[in-house]
């Protein structure tokens, strides 16, 4: 199993010092990774990806930023549908 770098670092800190890191932000990330370990493992090992969806969301946000204050929803909708992506 692949252990994320932040989780390894937290485990090393606990072994060396005998207690979790003193800075709360350094403690929250490894704690969250341990709590969601099944999701993290699945995300690193399964062949599925949400890259295509994330790419479309990024494209739509870019078009929306370009059109801010220029036109209404009807034109935005047309540009999203007709814009090659």
C-alpha positions in Angstrom: 0.0 0.0 0.0 1.2 3.5 -0.9 1.3 5.8 2.2 0.9 9.5 1.3 4.0 11.7 2.1 2.1 13.8 4.7 1.0 10.7 6.5 4.5 9.2 6.6 5.8 12.5 7.9 3.3 12.6 10.7 4.1 9.0 11.7 7.8 9.8 11.7 7.1 12.9 13.9 5.1 10.8 16.4 7.8 8.1 16.5 10.6 10.6 17.0 8.9 13.0 19.4 6.4 10.6 21.0 3.5 13.0 20.4 1.7 14.6 17.3 3.1 17.8 15.8 2.6 21.0 17.8 1.3 23.0 14.8 -2.5 22.2 14.3 -2.3 22.4 10.5 0.4 19.8 10.4 -1.7 17.6 12.6 -5.0 18.0 10.8 -3.8 16.8 7.3 -2.4 13.4 8.5 -5.4 12.9 10.8 -7.8 13.5 7.9 -5.8 11.2 5.7 -5.9 8.4 8.3 -9.7 9.0 8.7 -10.2 8.8 4.9 -7.6 6.1 4.4 -10.0 3.9 2.3 -10.8 6.8 0.0 -7.1 7.8 -0.3 -6.1 4.3 -1.1 -8.8 3.9 -3.7 -7.9 7.2 -5.3 -4.3 6.2 -5.6 -4.8 2.6 -6.8 -8.0 2.5 -8.9 -7.8 3.2 -12.6 -10.8 5.6 -12.5 -10.3 9.3 -12.8 -12.4 12.4 -12.7 -10.0 14.3 -14.9 -12.5 14.7 -17.8 -15.1 16.2 -15.5 -12.6 18.5 -13.8 -11.5 19.6 -17.3 -15.0 20.5 -18.3 -15.6 22.4 -15.0 -12.4 24.3 -15.6 -13.4 25.2 -19.2 -16.9 26.4 -18.1 -15.4 28.5 -15.3 -13.0 30.1 -17.8 -15.8 31.0 -20.2 -17.9 32.3 -17.3 -15.0 34.6 -16.2 -14.5 35.9 -19.7 -18.2 36.8 -20.0 -18.6 38.4 -16.6 -20.8 41.5 -16.9 -21.1 41.2 -20.7 -24.3 39.2 -21.3 -27.0 37.1 -19.8 -27.3 33.4 -19.1 -28.6 32.7 -22.7 -25.4 33.7 -24.3 -23.3 32.0 -21.6 -25.3 28.8 -22.3 -24.6 29.0 -26.1 -20.9 29.6 -25.6 -20.6 26.6 -23.2 -22.5 24.3 -25.6 -20.8 25.6 -28.8 -17.2 26.0 -27.4 -15.0 23.1 -28.5 -13.5 21.4 -25.5 
